[in-house]
Every structure is written in structure tokens, then in C-alpha cells.
Amino acid sequence: MVVKLPACHLHGAKPKDTKISFEQSLNEFLDKYKDRVNQQTYKGQLWRFGLLLDAAKRARIDQIPIAYFGRPQVEDLIISMKASPLIKNPTREGYVMELKALGKFFNWWHDARDLEFINPINKHHKAMVRGPKKQKGPSYIKPEDFLIWLDYVKENNINKVWYYLFSTMFRLGLRPGECAGLYWTDFNFAKNEVHIQRKVRWDEVTAAPEIENFLKTESSQRIMSFSSELALDLKEWKLLSESSELVFQSPQGGLIKQGSYLAVANRSFKRLGMPYKTAKILRHTHCTLGLLANGGNISELQHRLRHTNRKTTETYAHPEIMEKSELPQLIENVIPR
């Protein structure tokens, strides 16, 4: 078989080892991966990687050196995977999770074994694995729904951390990782100010949380003022919580886990019959209310949220679709007085 070299090697990058095949490298990854996740997660992912390896064998690309595994091979792999006899649902059309698993393997290979290796997955491959386009849900929460949802979270969860976490995310418009990375020392209650300077990152493979002392962008580090309502909430939470450093701890102790906060948010939306998903929607709602409160000043809101691109702020804010029945109460929670 004639192997077409990926672009990164055609431009002179020399791979460290051309003897290790795609199959060998994938098996090596699985051996390491097994020790990093729990047994249930490993079993679920093992099936996906088994499907990928079976597809590679049927496409006769499993013995190609991983150093030469490029875009054409990924395309062959996807075509073979879609025709795999291992697929239990014959009407299945989407293979996004399998491509994500393949991407995790490629990224691991780059980080652990060959820094010159470049993940060959591109937009074309992502388009190949998508199923029929689904209609997106709302990207904001209506004020009346938000108040009902937040009360539900507070009253129906034994551990109150989720109420205070979501309340702080909404009132400050923080990204989930920024909020999970807050320490009590970041707050100045005398001035009602908070220093946003770190975040929690959740590992792509294991979803394990870890603190990073930097943010998404350079401009994301900022000092923000907050409302007296948030100050009262946080002081109340400090008395209730047992954490000496972290503001928000997982119920099991330590850093907040991504799966946990998403599960609480989405479960509460579902039980209330609301069409919303993910906790990131709170940032969109904050943007919308902030824009309404400052008279439509996009630049001011962009600076507060540290968006590098004005269009990002415009995408987040949805003033034209917000009901106004509960706006005064909600805006009071967003804008410092």
C-alpha cells in the first residue's frame, strides 16, 4: 500500500518513530488510559476505541505508522466505521463521540510520545460524523424561568453549594471554570470586589479537575465589582461551608467536578419541564440583562466580560427576546449598586 504522508511531514517535520503502527499506539494509549479513569468510564470508551480499531483494520490502515497517519487515513477510517457490523443501531447517523475519542488519542500521542505529531482531524472530518442537524435550544433563560429554576436548585438539593455556585455564575457572568476556581482571598467584601485570576480545567480524557493559574485569554484576568445581594449570599455561604480556601467545593471534597454541576443544572431544568441545557447559559443571561441595564452599551459589557471580540458579546446578549416582567429584580442581582 502506498501511504500518502500528511502535510506536517511533507513540510520537513521528522517523526521520532516510524515503526509504531496505528494499532500499536492505540493499544498503548488504552493501557495508560485504563489507570486514569474508573472502570465504568473505561468500559464505555473501550467499545468506542474497539469500533475505531475494527474500522481501521477493515480499511487496511491499522498497520500504517502512527507518524504517517494523516487526513486521508482519518477519512478512510470514518467511512469504514459508518459501515461497521459492530454498530448495533442500523439507523444511526452520528459518530461525533467516536471522533472525539480518536481526537483524545491523537492529542495524547502528541503530548506523551511525539511533539512533532499533529492531530489530523479537521472540520471536514467533523462534518462527516455529524448526524441530522438538530434545532438548537434557547441560549438564554427567561427571567421568570430563571427565578423558578434557581429556587428549585436551592430547595431540592441537599448540598447547597450548587445554589451558591449558580447564583455567583449568573450574577458575575463567569465561565464555569472561573467560578469553580475562586478562593475566598479573591474577594474584598469591604469594596465588594473580586479578583478573577485562575480557573479550573477539566481533563479531556478523565474529566478530572485541576487548578490553572491563568485564564482563557490574557485579558480575562480582571477585578470585578459585585452587588450587595451577592455579598450577602456569599457571606451566608461562607458560614455554611467548611472550605477554608476554595469558595466552592465538590460535595465529596476538593474541586468541583464538571459532570456534577452539569448534571444538577440539567436535571433541574428537565424536572421543571424547561427547554434549557448546561450551566453556561447563565453567562448568556447575565449578558442580556447587563445590556438592558446599561442602556444597550455593548462596549461596556464587552469590557466587563473581557471578550476580545465585540461580536462574541453581541452573540451572548439577547435583549430583544427577554420578557420584562421580572427584569427589575434580576437586574438588581446583576448590576452592582
VEXLUMTI-499813 format. One record per residue: residue in one letter; x, y, z of N, C-alpha, C in turn. Coordinates in pm, whole numbers, plus 32768, in hexadecimal, padded with zeros to 4 digits. Example, Ala and Ser with C-alpha at 12.3 -4.5 7.8 and 13.67 -1.06 7.14 Angstrom:
REM VEXLUMTI-499813
A85277DC7830C84CE7E3E830C85287EB6830C/S85057F1F82C485577F9682CA850A80038313/
***
This chain:
REM VEXLUMTI-499813
M80547F8880008000800080008057807D8000/V803480DD7FAD807C815C7FAB803C81B98010/V808C81E7806E805A823E80D7807282CF80B2/K8008831C80AE801483AA8093803683F18114/L80A78436811880D384778192807D84F281AF/P805D850682318014857F8255806985FA8240/A8025866C8235806886E8821280DA870C8270/C80CC86EF82F281328717835381B886D58335/H81B6865A82FB8233861782DD8267863A8252/L820E866481FC823A868F8178828B870F8182/H8275875C81ED82BB87DB81FE833987CE8252/G836D8754825E83F08742829883F487188329/A8380870C836D838286DF83F883A3864B83FB/K84058623844B84308598844F83F5855284C9/P83A584E984B4836A84A2852583D4845B8577/K83B9844985F7841A8407864E842483728632/D83B38333861283B382A385FF834F827D8593/T8381824385268328821D84B88306818984BC/K832D81438527831580B3852F82958090857C/I826680EC85CE81EF80D08620817180E785CD/S8121808085C180A98088856E803780CB85B8/F7FCE80EC856D7F55812785A87F1D80C88612/E7F17804785F57EE17FE686547F347FDF86D4/Q7FB87FDB86C580107FD3873A800480508792/S800180C487527FF98140879E7F72814E87E5/L7F07811F87A27E83812687E17E7C80C9885A/N7EB68052884E7EB87FF488BF7F0C802B8933/E7F78806F89117FCB80AE897A7F7B811989C4/F7F2F816789787EDB81CF89B37E7581918A12/L7E36812389E77DCF80E38A397E0980AB8ABB/D7E8480798AB67EC680478B2F7ED980B98B94/K7F03812E8B637F1781A18BBB7E9181D98BEB/Y7E3181DA8B8F7DAD82148BAB7D6681C78C1A/K7D7981458C1E7D3680F08C807D5581198D0E/D7DCD81488D257DF7816E8DAC7DC981FA8DD4/R7D9382468D747D7082D28D8E7CDA82E98DA4/V7C8982848D877BF882958D967BBE82208DE3/N7B4182308E107B0181C18E587AD781548DF5/Q7AB680DF8E2B7A9A80698DD87A23807E8D7B/Q79BB80C28DAC794380D88D5B7962812F8CE1/T79AB819C8CF779D181F48C897A2881AB8C25/Y7A85815A8C597AE081108C027A9480AF8BA8/K7A33806A8BE079E5800A8B90799880508B21/G795F80C38B417914810D8ADB796C813D8A6A/Q79E281718A8D7A3E81A28A267A81813189DB/L7A9380BF8A1E7AD5804C89DD7A85801E8963/W7A008026896E79AD7FFE88FC79C5805C8886/R79CD80DE88A179E4813F88377A6B812787F3/F7AD2811388437B5680FD88097B5C807887BF/G7B0D801587F17B057F9587A97AC77FA78720/L7A617FFC87197A20801B86997A828060863A/L7AD080BD866F7B338105861D7B9D80A685E8/L7BCD804C863E7C367FEE86147C007F8B85AD/D7B857F5D85C27B477F0385617B387F4884D9/A7B0F7FC684DC7B00801284607B878024841B/A7BF0803C84697C77804C84307CA57FCB83EE/K7C877F5B842D7CB17ED883F47C687EBC8372/R7BE67EDA836E7B9A7EC082F37BC37F1F8284/A7BF37F9682A97C247FF582447CB77FDC8223/R7CF47F7A82687D807F5382537DE17FC7826E/I7DC3801082D97E1D807E82FE7E4E806E838E/D7E2D7FFB83CD7E537FE684597EE97FD6846B/Q7F327FAB84017FC37F96840C8015800C83D7/I7FD1807483AB801980EC8380805E812A83FA/P80DB815483ED811D8196845F80CC820F848E/I80BC821B8510806E828A854680A98311851B/A812D83158506816E839184DB813C83C08453/Y810B8362840180DA8382837A804283848372/F7FFF837B83E57F6D837783E57F39840583D5/G7F03842383607ED984AB83417E4784B5831D/R7E23852282DB7D97853D82BB7D5784D38262/P7D9D84A181FA7D5E843A81A57D3D83BC81F5/Q7D95839882547D7C832082A57D0583348303/V7CF883AB833A7C8583C783917C0383BD8341/E7C0683EF82C67B8E83E882717B6C83578251/D7BD1830682307BBA827782167B8282328292/L7BB5825883067B88821C83847AF4823B839D/I7ACC82B783847A3F82DE839A79E28293833C/I7A09828A82BC79B68243825A79A681B18281/S7A15817382AD7A1180E782D779BD80D68355/M79C8813483B2797F812C843078E881318419/K78BD818583BD782D819183A277F18110836B/A784680BE832E7816803F82F578347FC98350/S785F7FE283CA788A7F77842478167F1D844E/P782D7E98844E77C57E3A847E77B47E418516/L78107E87855A78067E9285EC779C7EF68619/I77707F4D85BD770A7FB085DF76867F6A85FC/K76557F7C867675DC7F3586A0755D7F748667/N75617FF6865174EC803C861C750180588587/P74BF800F852E74D58021849E74A980A98468/T745580F184B4742681748486747E81E784BC/R74E481C38505753A822A8541757E827D84D5/E7582830184EC75BD835B8488763083AF84BE/G763C83BD854276A48411857C771283C185BF/Y778F83ED85AE780283AA85EA785F8410862B/V782284768666787084E486A078C584B48714/M788D845F876C78D7843387E2794F83DD87BC/E7941838D875279B2833B87267A24839386F1/L7A0083FC86A87A67845686747AA984A386E7/K7A5B84C6874D7A95850887C27AF884AC8809/A7AD3842C88137B2D83CA88527BAF83BE8802/L7BA383BD877D7C1983B687277C708432873C/G7C2F84A587497C78852187617CC3852087E4/K7C8684E5884D7CCA84DA88CE7D48848588C1/F7D3D841888767DB183C2885F7E1F840D8815/F7DFB845487AB7E5F84A0875D7EA3850A87B5/N7E55854F88067E8E85B6885E7EEC857988C5/W7EC5850488FA7F1C84C089597F9F84968917/W7F958464889C800F84398856806E84AF8842/H80368522881F8088859A880F80CB85C08893/D807D85C388FF80B185F089818113858E89BF/A80F6850B89B2814584A689FA81B5846789A8/R81A3846189248204841488D68249845F8865/D820484BA8822824184F987AD820C8588879D/L825B85E787CA8231867287C5822586A78736/E8262865F86D7825A868B864C81DC86568606/F819785FB8649811B85C5861080AC862C861F/I805F864185B47FF186A285B57F6D865785A4/N7F0F867485FC7E8A863785F37E4F86568569/P7E3785EF85157E0A8609848C7D748622847B/I7D27861884E67C96862B84DB7C7686BE84BB/N7C2386D384567C00875C84307B67876B8423/K7B3B87DF83F37AAC87FC83E87A65879B8389/H7AAA877383207A6E871582C17A4B86928305/H7AA4866083597A8A85E383A17A1685F48403/K7A118667844679A4868084A5791D8685845F/A791C86BB83E678A186C1839778758634836D/M78D785DD835678B98554832B787285038397/V788F85208416785984CD848277D9850684C0/R77B2857E8497773985B984D076BC85758499/G7659856784F075D8853584C5758585A7848E/P75038591847C74AB85FD844D74B0867384AC/K74B186EB847574BC876384C7743F8773851D/K7457877F85A073E7878F85FD73D48823861C/Q735888448637733B88CE865A737588EE86E3/K73C1895986EC73FF897F876A739889B287CC/G73B28994884C735B89C888B5737A8A5A88D0/P732E8A99892873458B26894873D08B3B8983/S740B8BAF896874908BCE899D74888C358A0D/Y74138C478A4573FD8CA48AB4738B8C6B8B08/I737D8C9B8B81730E8C708BD872AF8CE78BEB/K72318CD08BD571CF8D398BED71CF8D5A8C83/P71BE8DD88CA671C68E018D33716C8DB08D90/E70ED8D9C8D6870928D548DC170BE8CC28DD2/D70F78C868D6871298BFC8D7271A58BF68DCA/F71FA8C5B8DBE72768C5A8E0C72598C5A8EA2/L71FC8CAF8ECC71DD8CB98F5A71A48C358F90/I714D8BF68F4071138B768F6871808B0B8F70/W71D88B098F0B72438AA48F0672A48AB38F7B/L72CF8B2E8F9873308B43900372F48B1C908B/D72748B3C90A072318B13911C72298A7B9125/Y720E8A3B90B4720689A890B1728D896B90D6/V72FA89A0909C7380896E90BB739D897B9151/K737389EB918C738D8A04921A733D89A69274/E72C0898E924F7267894192A7727388AA9292/N72A6887E922072A287EE9201732C87AD91F9/N739087ED922F741587B09237744787B892C7/I746C874492FC749A873F9387751387989399/N75708791933B75E787E5934575CC886B9303/K75D588D5934E75B1895B931E761B899B92C5/V768D895792B176F88992926076C789B691D5/W76688965919F763D897A911475EF89FD9108/Y759C8A1D916A75528A9B916675B28B119166/Y76138B1091C0766F8B8191CC76CE8B889154/L76F38B15911D77488B1390A576FF8B51902E/F76848B23901476388B578FA376128BE98FB5/S75F28C0E903175CF8C99904D76468CF59031/T76BE8CCA905877378D1A9041775A8D1F8FAC/M774C8CAE8F6777668CAB8ED7770B8D0D8E8F/F768C8D0E8EB6762C8D668E7476498DF98E93/R765E8E198F12766C8EA48F3A76EE8EE48F08/L77588E928EF877D68EC88EC777EC8EAC8E32/G779A8E558DF877AC8E328D6B782B8DE48D53/L78538D908DB378D18D478DA978C18CC78D57/R79308C9E8D1A79368C198CDE79378BB38D50/P79048B398D3979008AD58DA579878ABD8DE6/G79F28AB28D957A778A998DCC7AA98B0C8E21/E7A888B888DF97AB18BFD8E477A6E8BFE8ED0/C79EE8BDB8ED379A38BDB8F5179D58B6B8FAC/A79F08AF68F727A208A848FC27AAC8A9C8FF9/G7AF68AF98FBD7B7E8B148FE97B8B8B86904C/L7B1C8BBA907E7B218C2B90DC7B4F8C009168/Y7BA48C5491A47BCC8C44922F7B918CB99280/W7B7F8CA493027B4A8D0F93557BA68D889355/T7C288D6F93457C878DDE93437C788E3792C7/D7C2D8E0792637C158E5891EB7BAF8EC79204/F7B648EBC92727AF78F1A928D7B228F8892EE/N7AF9900192CD7B09907393277A7C90A49348/F7A47907893B979BD909993DB79AF91299409/A7A1D916994307A1891F7945679F9924E93DD/K7A2A922493677A13927092EC79AF922A928E/N798091B292B6792B9161925D796F914B91D5/E79E9911791DC7A3790FA91647A6F906C916A/V7A81903090F47ABB8FAA90EC7B238FA9907C/H7B928F6690977C008F5B90377BF58ED58FEF/I7BD78ED78F6D7BCE8E5D8F1D7C598E448EE3/Q7C9E8DDA8F117D298DC78EE97D518D378ECF/R7CF58CD98EE07D178C4D8EC57C988C038E9A/K7CA88B878E737C338B378E4D7C4D8AA48E6B/V7BE28A598E6C7BEB89C78E737BDF89928DE5/R7C3A89398DC17C3388F68D3F7C1288648D56/W7BB788308D047B9187A48D0F7BD687558CA0/D7C2286EE8CC77C71869F8C687C1A86648BFA/E7C48866B8B7E7BFB863A8B0B7BE085A58B13/V7C3E855A8B497C3284C98B4D7BE9849A8BCA/T7C1784C78C3F7BE284928CBD7B7784EB8CFA/A7B6B85688CCB7B0F85CC8D047B3985F58D90/A7BB185CE8DBB7BE385F48E407BFF868B8E44/P7BD786CF8EB07BED87608EB97C7987828EEC/E7CB187F08EBB7D2F88228EF17D3288BA8EE4/I7D7588FA8F437D7F898C8F457DEA89BA8EE2/E7DC98A208E927E2A8A618E3B7E308AF58E61/N7EA88B278E787EB88BB28EA37EBE8C128E2D/F7E6C8BF88DCA7E5B8C528D597DCF8C3C8D23/L7DA08C988CCE7D178C938C9D7D138C778C07/K7C9A8C798BCE7C888C568B427CD88CB28AE7/T7CD88D338B047D268D948AB77D708DEF8B19/E7DD48E368AE67E228E928B3B7DC98EFC8B7A/S7D6A8F2D8B2D7D158F998B5D7CA98F6A8BBF/S7C9D8EE48BD07C358EB08C297C528ECC8CBC/Q7CD28EE28CE07CF38F038D6A7CBE8F908D88/R7C6D8F9B8DF17C28901A8E087BFA90258E99/I7BDF90A08EC27BA090BB8F437B1290EB8F27/M7AB190A88F607A2590C78F4679E090F58FC6/S798991558FB97934917D902A78B891249028/F787A9113909B780190C090A0779A910190FC/S771F90D390EF76AE9111913576AE90ED91C9/S7668913C9215765B912292A5760E90A192BE/E75B3907B925F75688FFE926B75C58F869263/L76268F8C920876878F1E91FD76E08F1A9278/A77058F8E92AC77588F93932477138F4D9399/L76918F6693A876458F259414763E8E8F9401/D76288E65938476228DD6936576A68D919385/L77148DCF935C77978D91936F77BF8D8B9403/K779C8DF3944D77B98DF194DD77688D829522/E76EE8D7194F576998D04952876D68C7D9508/W77078C6F948C77438BF1946077C58BD494AC/K78118C3B94CA788F8C28951278768BEE959D/L78088C1895DB77E58BE2965F77B78B509655/L77758B2E95E577408AA695D477AB8A4395A7/S78088A719555786B8A17951978DE89FC9579/E7924898E955E7994896795B37A1A89839570/S7A1789C094FC7A9389D894B27ADF8A4E94EE/S7B618A3D94FE7BB38AA995337BF18AFC94C4/E7BFB8AC3944B7C388B0A93DB7BD98B189365/L7BAF8AA7932D7B548AA992BB7ACB8ADF92E3/V7A928B31928C7A0A8B6192A779A68AF0928E/F79BA8AA79221795D8A3C91FD79A689B791F5/Q797E895B924C79B888D5924F7953886E9220/S7984880391E5792F879291C478F587579245/P787B871F9240784286E092B9789D867492F3/Q78F18638929E794E85D192CC79D3860E92FC/G79DF869292EF7A5B86D693147AB086EF929A/G7B018756929F7B588776922E7B1287CB91C5/L7B4F87D0914F7B1C882690E57A9787F590AC/I7A478854907D79C78833903E79DF87DD8FC2/K799087738FB4799A871C8F3F7938874B8ED3/Q796887498E567916877C8DE87894872F8DD9/G789D86AA8DDF782586588DCF77BD86728E3A/S77EB86958EB2778F86AA8F23773C87288F11/Y777E87988EF3773088148EE776D788128E6D/L770487D28E0076AF87C78D89763687708DA4/A764B87038DEF75DC86A88E0F757386EE8E63/V759F873C8EC7753F87838F1E74F187EA8ECE/A753788378E7B74F4889F8E2B748F88628DCB/N74BC87FE8D7E746587C48D1773F287738D52/R740D872D8DC173A286E18E027335873E8E35/S735E87B08E6C72FB88108E9F72A8884D8E2D/F72EC886F8DBD72A288A18D48723C883A8D18/K726887BD8D12721287538CDD7199873B8D36/R71AE87368DB8713F871B8E1570D9878B8E17/L710588038DF570A988768DEF706B88848D64/G7090882B8D09705888308C81708B88A68C31/M710588D58C50713E89488C09719C89198B9A/P71A389648B2C71EE89378AB67284895A8AB8/Y72BA897D8B2E734489AD8B3473A5893C8B54/K742489518B2F748D88F18B4E750E89398B6F/T756188F98BC175E589268BEC75DF89A28C45/A764589B18C98764A8A248CF276848A9F8CAE/K76C28A8C8C3976FD8AFF8BF376918B628BC7/I76168B348BC075A78B8B8B9875988C018BF9/L75CB8BF18C7375C38C5C8CD676168CD48CA9/R76858CBC8C6476D98D2A8C3376908D798BC6/H76478D318B7175F88D738B09758B8DCB8B48/T75498D968BAF74DF8DE18BF075178E5C8C36/H758A8E4E8C7575CD8EC08CB375EB8F2D8C4C/C761D8F038BD7763B8F638B6C75BF8FB18B42/T75528F698B3174D68FA78B0374A4900F8B68/L74A18FE78BE6747190438C4E74D190B98C5F/G7553909D8C5575B491088C6075A4916F8BF2/L7585913F8B7B757291998B0974F591EF8B1D/L748C91B18B4F741091FC8B69742492648BD6/A7475923E8C3D748992998CAE74DE93128C8C/N753E93018C2E759793728C10756A93C08B94/G74EE93A88B6B74B793F58AFB74EA93CB8A74/G7515934E8A677541931989E575D2933789C2/N762493568A2776B193768A0F770292F58A03/I771492C68986775C9249896C77EE9252899A/S782E92C4898378BC92D389A578D492C38A3B/E787B92FC8A8A788892F18B1D787992608B49/L7817921B8B0F7801918F8B30787691388B01/Q78AA91558A8B791D910B8A56799591168AB3/H79AA918E8AE97A1B91A28B457A0491568BC7/R798B91558BF8796C910F8C767986907A8C69/L796090418BF7796E8FB18BE279F58F8A8BA5/R7A448FEE8B7F7AC88FDA8B437AC28F868AC3/H7A5D8FA28A717A598F6689EC7ABB8FB18992/T7B118F69894C7B708FAB88F27B2B8FDB8873/N7ABB8F9B88517A738FBC87D679E88FF187F8/R79C7906487C5794390A187DF78D1904687B1/K78E98FFB874378808FA4870D785B8F368770/T78BC8F0B87C3789F8EA5882878398EDB888B/T784C8F5688B877EF8F94891577648FA188D6/E77618FC7885776E18FD68810769A8F508803/T76E98EE487F376AF8E5E87E776748E32886D/Y76B88E5688DB768B8E2C8961760D8E76898D/A76008EF3896675918F45899875168F388940/H74A08F2B897F74228F19893473B68F76896B/P73CB8FF98967736B905589A572E490558961/E72E0903388E17261903C889871FF8FCE88BE/I722D8F67890371D58EF6891F71BA8EE289B3/M71EC8F3C8A0671D68F2C8A9671508F678ABF/E71038F188B0B70888F4C8B4670AF8FB28BB2/K705C90128BCB7084907C8C27703A90798CAD/S6FEB90118CC46F9A900D8D3E6FEE900A8DBD/E70608FC38DBB70B18FB58E3371378FFD8E25/L714790518DC071C9908F8DA671FF90E38E19/P71AF91378E5A71E891898EC6722C91358F33/Q71EB90C78F59722390718FC272A4902F8F94/L72A690008F19731D8FBB8EE6738F901B8ECB/I7371908F8E9373DB90F18E77741E911D8EF9/E73D191248F63740891488FE6747390E29011/N746190658FE774C18FFE9009753D8FFE8FB1/V7535903F8F3E75A490408EDE75FC90BB8EEE/I75BC912E8EF6760791AC8EF4762391DB8F83/P76A191F48FA676C49222902C768492AA904A/R765892BB90C3761B933B90EE76789384914E/
***
